[in-house]
Every structure is written in structure tokens, then in C-alpha cells.
């Protein structure tokens, strides 16, 4: 990675380097809503910004990744995973100006020179370290990584691939540029964050024996404005009015396939309770569908007509139910 490619993830999220995890989460949620593809359809700049915000949050929300990023700057992915034959382990890296290196290889060469020629050798010994080719690999910031090891027959590669919830639900074909070769990858319906897809024979070529390994795509799902995954189930929040909560109601709820399902809300439901729609959730790899969990949120109207206000006041004057009756005898 060239120094000019370095991304300041703190600046991307608009937080300070001393920001707490909660501040980072709040900043991410705000920006994710602002730049989400669903509200910026056709806006390539917003799409690029959305990916950048997700990338920054992935690093800064993980304490271990954040620590490495703070320590090693633009080379946090490579340096954080170790150096040839243990070079740099237990060494104070504060004297390094990471911005002066044009690539991680330049950084490694300088490191080996500083800490002894025996830090890494070729020949009968083998060592491995990770290099990130970033956008140059054609993965558009997916974080393409490759492992070189002299004693290994083939070398596999791994890349992060970001999918919208819709792409993951329906399945999608993606064209990727791998070392100048354009390949088409079919991602089956039902992929989830952490899913690992194998593309045979499309990894990097081992520079020692010229054999090519496999490419592994690790899936990361972008947040959606309405649905989110919980295991094999989809979850959504649906608002209802106070009278619907008291008297019960029949409401229409969106499903992931674009249709609506009729849901009977029982009288007396509490805000936060969930109703289960069996077989209306996420696509399962073994066939079938998970469930859709509908979380009910009771919302109160902000603007009332005169008649509505009068009726609410009448209900208040004759209401026998006291929702706080069980609080009378609470003491510490």
C-alpha cells in the first residue's frame, strides 16, 4: 500500500482517536443511515462512502484491530499478523515513521536491516507474511491478502467481499479483478457475515514453485434500514398505535421477498414483544427458510385532532388501569 492510499478511519467516522466504543458506534450508525444505498439509489459517491464507513467501523469497533491500527498505521493488517521468523516481536516500533515507506515490502526490508540479517532468510528456511494489495488487486477495497511461503506447495488467498442484504438474500454474481484476470463468482442465496466461499485455482501464484492456490471470499453484510439478521432468522421492527395495542389489530408486515404478510396483533401486547412468522425469514443453505421475527413497537401520535384529544382525555378520566401499581412498595 502506498502512503497516499492510507485511510484515516477516525476521520472517516468523524471521531477523535480517543473516542469510546459507544461514540464510534453512534457515529457509524449516523453515517450508515446517511449513505445507505437504499436511500441513495444510483449515487456512486454515496455507495463508495458507505463502503468506506463500513470499512472504518469494522476496524475501529474491534479492540484488537484498533490497537494494531493505532500502532502500525497503514500497515496494520500486515504488521499486526507477524513478521518473518518473528522479526519485530517484542520490539518497540515507536521509532518507525510508517508514512515514509512506499510499500510493505520496503517496510519489511528496513525492519530486517534494523533488527539483524537473521530476522528472515530464504533457502532451506521458509517464512511467511501477509501483503495487502488493496484496491490495486481489483477488489475495490475488499482487503485482498496473499500468503507467501517458500516451503508450501500452493498458496491460498483471502478477500473480504461486501454484499447488501438483498444480494445475500437472493444470491448474486460478482465480477472480480484478480491479478488482472476478470472472474465471475456466483454467490449463492443465504450467505451471511462470516460465510467463506471457495473459488478454486484463482488464488495467488507461489513465486517459488509457480503453483496457484485457491481464493477464499469472506462475506460481510451491509446494514439494512428495516431488516437485520439474528442467526437464521430475520428481525424487523413494526410500529403500532396505542389503540391497536389495547384492542388488537390485523396489520400488514413487509417480508424479504417483497410481499406482505397479514399479522394478527393480540390485544394487550406490550412494546418490545415479538411475533414469529414461520418460514418467512432468511434463506437457509440446507433448503427452506428461517423465521421472520416482528418486534412490535407501540408509538404515540404527536399531532392529535381536537376530537382525538377529547377522547383520550375521556379515557384518562375513566381509566381504572394503573401501569405503575407494582412500584408502590419498591425500596432499596
matplotlib code that plots the C-alpha trace (Angstrom):
import matplotlib.pyplot as plt

x = [0.0, 1.4, 1.4, -1.1, -3.6, -3.7, -7.2, -7.6, -10.5, -11.0, -11.5, -13.8, -16.2, -15.6, -14.4, -11.3, -8.6, -9.7, -13.3, -15.1, -16.6, -20.1, -19.1, -17.7, -20.9, -23.1, -21.0, -21.2, -25.0, -25.5, -23.3, -24.6, -28.1, -27.0, -25.1, -27.1, -27.6, -31.4, -31.7, -29.1, -30.0, -27.8, -25.4, -21.9, -20.3, -22.7, -22.1, -18.3, -18.7, -20.9, -18.2, -15.6, -17.7, -18.2, -14.5, -13.6, -16.2, -15.0, -11.5, -12.3, -15.1, -12.8, -10.5, -7.7, -7.8, -8.0, -4.9, -2.9, -4.2, -3.1, 0.3, 1.2, -0.9, -1.3, 0.5, -1.7, -3.1, 0.4, 2.5, -0.3, -0.1, 3.5, 6.9, 9.3, 10.6, 9.4, 11.1, 9.7, 8.2, 8.7, 10.4, 9.5, 8.1, 7.6, 10.7, 9.3, 7.7, 5.4, 4.4, 7.9, 7.5, 6.1, 5.1, 5.0, 8.0, 10.0, 9.0, 10.0, 13.4, 14.0, 12.8, 15.1, 18.0, 17.4, 16.9, 19.5, 20.0, 18.9, 15.4, 14.4, 16.3, 15.5, 16.7, 16.1, 14.2, 10.8, 8.9, 5.5, 4.0, 0.9, 0.9, -2.2, -2.6, -5.8, -7.6, -4.8, -5.9, -9.2, -11.2, -12.3, -11.1, -12.1, -8.7, -7.2, -4.5, -2.0, 0.4, 3.9, 5.7, 8.7, 8.0, 4.4, 3.1, 0.3, -0.8, -4.4, -5.7, -8.5, -10.5, -13.4, -16.5, -19.2, -22.8, -26.1, -28.7, -30.7, -27.7, -27.1, -30.7, -31.3, -27.8, -25.7, -23.0, -19.9, -17.1, -13.8, -10.4, -7.8, -4.3, -5.6, -7.9, -11.6, -13.5, -17.2, -18.2, -21.7, -22.6, -25.5, -28.6, -28.3, -24.8, -24.2, -21.5, -18.5, -19.5, -16.4, -16.7, -14.0, -13.0, -10.7, -7.5, -8.0, -5.6, -2.1, 0.7, 3.5, 6.6, 8.8, 7.0, 4.6, 1.6, -1.7, -3.8, -7.5, -9.3, -11.5, -14.1, -15.2, -18.7, -19.5, -23.2, -24.0, -26.7, -30.3, -32.7, -35.5, -34.3, -31.4, -30.1, -30.1, -28.8, -31.0, -33.9, -34.6, -35.8, -37.7, -39.5, -43.1, -44.8, -48.5, -50.8, -51.9, -55.5, -54.1, -52.1, -55.1, -57.8, -55.6, -55.3, -54.6, -51.6, -49.5, -45.8, -43.2, -41.4, -37.9, -39.3, -41.2, -44.7, -46.6, -47.9, -51.0, -50.2, -52.7, -51.6, -53.2, -55.0, -52.8, -49.5, -46.5, -44.0, -40.9, -42.7, -42.0, -44.4, -43.0, -43.8, -42.5, -40.7, -40.7, -37.1, -33.6, -32.8, -31.1, -28.2, -29.8, -33.0, -36.1, -36.4, -35.8, -38.4, -39.2, -39.4, -41.7, -40.8, -43.8, -43.1, -46.1, -45.8, -47.8, -49.2, -47.5, -50.3, -53.9, -57.1, -59.4, -61.8, -58.9, -57.6, -61.1, -61.5, -58.0, -58.9, -62.1, -60.3, -57.8, -60.7, -62.4, -59.3, -59.1, -55.8, -52.6, -49.5, -47.3, -49.2, -46.4, -44.0, -45.6, -43.6, -40.2, -37.3, -33.5]
y = [0.0, 3.4, 6.0, 8.1, 5.2, 5.4, 6.0, 7.7, 5.7, 8.2, 11.0, 8.8, 8.4, 11.9, 10.9, 11.6, 9.0, 8.8, 8.2, 5.5, 2.4, 3.9, 7.1, 5.1, 3.1, 6.2, 7.9, 4.7, 4.4, 8.0, 7.8, 4.4, 5.8, 8.9, 7.0, 3.7, 2.5, 2.2, 6.0, 7.0, 4.8, 5.4, 7.6, 6.1, 8.6, 7.7, 4.0, 4.5, 6.5, 3.8, 1.1, 3.4, 3.9, 0.2, -0.5, 2.1, 0.7, -2.9, -1.9, 0.7, -1.3, -4.3, -3.5, -5.8, -4.4, -0.9, -1.4, -2.7, 0.2, 2.7, 1.1, 0.3, 2.9, 2.0, -1.4, -2.6, -5.6, -6.9, -5.9, -7.0, -10.5, -11.0, -10.7, -13.1, -15.6, -13.5, -10.2, -7.3, -9.4, -7.6, -4.7, -1.1, 0.2, 3.8, 4.9, 4.0, 6.6, 4.3, 7.0, 7.1, 3.6, 3.2, -0.4, -3.0, -4.8, -1.6, -1.5, -5.2, -4.7, -1.7, -3.7, -6.7, -4.3, -2.7, -5.9, -8.2, -10.1, -13.4, -12.0, -13.6, -15.9, -17.7, -21.1, -24.1, -22.0, -20.6, -17.7, -16.2, -12.8, -11.1, -8.4, -6.4, -5.2, -3.2, -1.5, -2.5, -6.1, -5.0, -6.0, -2.4, -2.2, -5.7, -6.2, -8.8, -10.7, -13.3, -15.6, -16.4, -19.4, -21.0, -24.5, -24.7, -26.4, -23.9, -20.6, -19.6, -16.0, -14.4, -11.3, -9.6, -9.1, -6.7, -7.5, -5.8, -7.8, -8.0, -9.5, -12.0, -13.0, -13.5, -14.6, -12.6, -12.8, -10.6, -9.8, -9.5, -8.5, -11.0, -10.1, -8.6, -11.5, -10.8, -13.7, -14.1, -15.5, -16.8, -16.2, -18.5, -17.2, -17.2, -16.0, -14.4, -12.3, -14.7, -17.1, -18.3, -19.1, -21.0, -20.2, -23.0, -22.1, -18.3, -17.5, -16.1, -17.9, -19.1, -17.2, -20.3, -23.2, -21.2, -23.2, -21.3, -21.7, -21.0, -17.8, -17.6, -14.8, -13.9, -12.3, -9.1, -7.9, -4.2, -3.0, -2.6, 0.1, -2.4, -6.0, -7.4, -10.9, -12.8, -16.3, -18.0, -15.5, -12.1, -9.4, -6.2, -3.6, -2.6, 0.3, 0.1, 2.7, 2.7, 1.6, -1.3, -2.4, -2.2, -3.7, -5.9, -5.5, -7.1, -5.5, -5.9, -6.6, -6.5, -9.7, -10.0, -11.3, -8.1, -9.3, -8.5, -10.9, -10.5, -10.5, -10.6, -8.5, -9.8, -7.3, -6.1, -6.7, -4.8, -2.8, -4.9, -8.2, -10.2, -12.2, -15.0, -15.6, -19.1, -19.7, -16.0, -15.3, -15.9, -18.4, -21.5, -23.2, -26.6, -25.6, -23.9, -20.6, -19.3, -17.3, -13.6, -12.1, -9.0, -6.8, -4.6, -1.0, 1.0, 4.6, 7.5, 10.2, 13.6, 15.6, 14.9, 16.3, 18.0, 15.0, 12.6, 14.7, 14.9, 11.1, 10.5, 12.8, 11.0, 7.6, 9.1, 10.3, 6.9, 4.6, 2.0, 0.5, 1.8, 0.6, 1.7, 0.0, -2.5, 0.3, 1.4, -0.7, -0.7, 0.2, -0.2]
z = [0.0, -1.0, 1.7, -0.4, -0.1, 3.7, 5.1, 8.4, 9.8, 12.6, 10.1, 8.0, 11.0, 12.2, 15.7, 17.7, 18.3, 22.0, 21.1, 23.1, 21.5, 22.1, 20.3, 17.4, 17.2, 17.2, 14.5, 12.3, 12.7, 11.7, 8.6, 7.6, 7.5, 5.6, 2.9, 2.7, -0.9, -0.3, 0.3, -2.3, -5.2, -8.2, -6.3, -6.8, -4.4, -1.6, -2.3, -2.1, 1.1, 2.6, 1.9, 3.4, 6.5, 6.9, 6.5, 9.1, 11.6, 11.1, 12.3, 15.0, 16.6, 17.1, 20.1, 18.8, 15.2, 16.6, 18.7, 15.7, 13.5, 16.1, 16.4, 12.8, 10.8, 7.1, 7.6, 10.5, 8.6, 7.6, 10.6, 13.0, 11.7, 12.4, 10.7, 9.0, 11.6, 14.5, 13.4, 15.3, 18.1, 21.4, 19.6, 20.3, 16.9, 18.1, 16.1, 12.8, 10.5, 8.6, 6.2, 4.6, 3.1, -0.4, 0.2, 3.0, 1.3, 1.8, 5.4, 5.9, 4.3, 6.5, 9.5, 8.7, 8.3, 11.7, 13.7, 12.2, 9.0, 10.6, 11.0, 7.8, 5.4, 2.2, 1.1, 3.2, 5.8, 4.9, 6.3, 5.6, 5.9, 4.6, 2.0, 1.1, -2.4, -1.6, -4.5, -6.9, -6.8, -8.3, -5.1, -4.6, -1.0, 0.0, 1.6, -0.6, 1.2, 0.0, 1.8, 0.5, 2.0, 0.3, 1.6, 0.7, -2.5, -3.1, -1.6, -0.9, -0.9, 1.1, 0.4, 2.1, -0.1, 1.0, 0.0, 0.5, 2.4, -0.8, -2.7, 0.0, 0.3, -3.4, -4.4, -6.8, -9.4, -8.9, -11.4, -9.7, -10.9, -9.6, -10.7, -14.0, -14.7, -14.6, -13.0, -12.4, -9.0, -8.2, -4.5, -3.5, -1.8, 2.0, 2.6, 5.9, 7.6, 8.1, 5.3, 3.4, -0.3, -2.1, -5.7, -6.9, -8.7, -8.5, -5.7, -6.0, -7.7, -5.4, -6.6, -5.8, -7.4, -9.7, -8.5, -7.9, -4.9, -4.2, -3.5, -0.4, -0.2, 3.3, 3.2, 5.1, 5.0, 4.9, 7.3, 6.0, 7.0, 8.0, 8.3, 10.2, 10.7, 14.0, 13.4, 10.8, 11.5, 10.1, 12.6, 11.9, 14.0, 13.2, 14.9, 16.0, 17.5, 21.2, 20.3, 18.2, 21.2, 23.5, 21.2, 19.0, 15.2, 11.9, 10.2, 7.0, 7.5, 4.7, 4.0, 2.4, -0.9, -1.5, -0.4, 2.7, 5.4, 7.4, 11.1, 14.0, 16.9, 20.1, 22.4, 25.3, 23.6, 25.1, 23.3, 22.5, 22.2, 19.1, 16.8, 14.8, 11.1, 10.4, 7.1, 6.1, 7.1, 5.8, 3.1, 4.6, 2.9, 3.6, 2.0, 3.4, 5.2, 8.7, 10.6, 10.5, 14.0, 14.1, 17.0, 18.0, 18.9, 20.4, 19.1, 20.3, 17.9, 18.1, 16.5, 17.6, 16.2, 18.7, 18.7, 19.4, 22.2, 23.8, 23.6, 25.1, 27.9, 28.5, 28.6, 31.1, 33.3, 33.5, 33.2, 36.0, 35.0, 36.7, 34.9, 37.9, 40.7, 41.3, 42.0, 45.3, 47.6, 45.9, 48.2, 48.3]

ax = plt.figure().add_subplot(projection="3d")
ax.plot(x, y, z, "-o")
ax.set_aspect("equal")
plt.show()
